């Protein structure tokens, strides 16, 4: 691709507790470019460093060596300028704030006017099909609805990049499949760039343009699988022979990782 990557990772390594008896090499010389508008999933064995890599991109951890740029900036600068949103496995919502107030929070921290932040929060709730729940509290919502609130909050600042760390891992299978459909729709409407961590090969194939397969620790990217399914995906996509072929290819790569 000739475009400038949204995320550029070069020979990135992460060692926890270096020089100590408990030293752990989590990631070793990881290389990955993610381009504007892409949906890239990270899969790999448990403990391979998928979440660690995502946290390095989000400047929640510091790399031991290598280079990492987000929108042409260091991860630190990108975080300070709030260039990305993050969604974790747990929605991390405040129970004493309404849904609308939870979604508004990033705009409050940016000192955006009350009128503008309410308008933008309502726009995002409509996007995730929760417009009728603005006055509810998180504890009144299902797990899937809470995750949609978390996604709306991450998108309210209109970031160019969305980092998602197993956001649907705690949901039942049927809810998870519905959330996959919702996320594809949201991604296509917002044209954000998404990096998505998952343990599920089927989820990665359904959602992504590309799937990056990571090795067992120390984690490296050993294979990039191009997902050539049609852009418009629905429940019928999961019955497409090509879908099964790509899932099989992902599982084969994981077995060899």
N, C-alpha and C positions, 0 to 999 in steps of 0.2 A: 504493500500500500504506500502511496505517496503522501498521505496525510500525516500530520504531526500527531504522535500518540497522545492520548489523554493521560495514560500512565505508561511510563517507561522504566523497566527494571533491568539492571545490568549487573550480572555477577554478584547478586545480593546474597549475603550470608548472615545468619543470626546464631550466636552462641550464648546460651544462658550460663551464668556463673563461670565465666572463663577463668582458667587457671586453678579452679577449685576441684575438690574430689567429686562434687556434684555437677561438673561441667557437662552440658548437653548441647550438641550441635543440632539445632532444630532445622535450619535451612542451609544449603550449601550451593553457592553459585547459581542462583535462580535467575533466569532470563525470560522476560515476557514484555511484549508491547500490547497495549489495549487501545484501540482506535475509537474516534468519536462515533457514538451511536451503537457501539457493539454491546452485546450481552455475552459475557465470558464467564463460564462456571469453572470452579476449581474442585476437582475430586481427587481422592487418594485414600490410602489406608488410614485408620485411626492413628493419630499422633504424628502424621507426616508433616504437619506445619501449615495446613491450609489457613486456619484462623490466624496463626502467627503472621503469615504473609499479608493477610488482609489488614491486620493491625499495624503492620509496618507501613502500608500504603496510607492508612489513616493517621499516622504519627502517634499511635498509642504505644508503640514500642520504637526503640532506636536500632537501626541495623548495626551489625558488627563490622561489616565491610561491604563494598559495592556501592552502586549508585541507584537512586530512586527519585524520579521526578513526576509530579502531578501537574498537568497543564503547564509544563515547562518550568515549574518551580520546585523547590525542595518540598518534601512532605510537611516540614514544619511551617513553611510559608503558606502552603495550600491550606493547612488547618487554620492558621491565623486568619486567613481571608475567607474561611468557610466555603471552600470550593466544592465540598462534597457533603452528602448526607450519609448517615450510618444507621442500619437496622440490625439489631442483634436477635438471637433466638428468643429472648424474653422481650416483650414490648417496652418494659421500663417506663410505664406511665405513672403519673401521680394521681393517686386515688381521690385526693381532695380537690382536684381540678376537673372541670367538665371536659368532655371530649374536645370541644372547641378551644378551651383554654390550654389543653395539652398540645394541640396542633400549633397554637400561636406562640408557644414558648420560645422557639429559636428567633422569632421576629421581635419578641419582647427584649431578648438579650441584645438584639441589634438596634434597639431604641426606635423601632418602626412605630409610626403613629397607630393609635388604637383602631381608627377606622380602617386603615390599610391592612393591618394584620388580621382583623376580623374578616375582611373581604377575601384576602388570600387564603386564610384558613378554611373559610366556607367553600372556596373554589376547590381546594384539595380534598375536602370531605366529599364533595360532589363527585370528584374524580374517582374516589375509592368507594363510591356508592354508599356513603354513610351520612348524607345530608340531613336525614331525618333524626340523627342521633347526636346532634351538636350539643344538646343540653343534658345528655346522659353522662354518667360517671363510668370510669373503666370497669368497676366491679359489676356493673349492670350489663356488660357485653360478653359475648362468647370469646373464646381464644382467637378464632379467626378474625372476628371484628376488631379485637384489640390490636392484632398485627396490622390490620388495615389502617388503624389510627396511627400506629408507629410509622407506617410507610408515608401517610399523609404528612406527618410531622417532618420526616426526613426530606420530603419534596417541597415543603412550603417556602424554602429559600430559593427554589428553582436551581438546585445545584447541577453542574455539568456531569457529576459523577455520583453514583449511588453505590455504597459498599454494603453488602448483605451477608451476614454471617449465620448461616443455617436458620433463616427466619421462620421456616415452617416445620422445623424438626420436631417440635413438641405437639404438633397437630395430628389428629387422626387422618387416615389415608384419604377419605372422601373430602374432608375439609381442605387437606393439602392440595388435592387435585384442583379443587375450585379456586384456591388461592393462586395456583400456577396460572390458570386461565386469566384471573384478575391481573396478575403481575405482568403477563405478556401484553395485555391490553393497555395497562398504565405505561409500560415501557414504550409502546408504539405511539401513544398519545403525547408523551413528554419528550421523546427522543433523547432521553438521558443515556449515558454510558453506565453499564452495570457490571460489577464484579460480584459474583455470587458463590458462596461456599456451601457445599452440600455433600452429604454422604451418599445420596441417591443418584445412581447413574441415570435412571429413567427421568428423574426430575431435571437433571442437567441437560439431557438430550432434548427434552420437551421445550425447555426455556431458551436455550442458547443459540448463538451463532457459531461459537467455538467452545470446546471443552478442553481445558488444560488438565492433563493427568499427571499427578505427582507421585514420586516414589516414596517408599517407606523412609523413615528418618535415617539420615538427614535428608530432608525433603528437597527434591529437584523436580523440575518439569521435564518429564521424559517423553511426552507425546502431546501434540495438539490435534484434536479431532475436529475437522470442519463439519458442521451440521448443515446439510444441504436440504433440509425439509422446507416446505413452503413457508413464507413469512406469516401467513394467516394460519393459526393453529387452533384446533378445538378438540373435543373429546375423540373425534374420529381419527385425529392424528395418531393417537396411541394404538390404533389398529392398522396403521400403514405398515406394509412390509419393510419399507426403508427405515422406519422408526425402530423396528425390532433389530434390523441389521446394525444400526448405530449403537443401540444399547448393548448388543452382543460385542461389538468392537470395543466399547468402553470397558466392559467387564473383562474382556481378554487382556486389555492393557493393564487393568488393575491387578490381575493375577500375576502378570509378569513384572510389575513395578517393584 
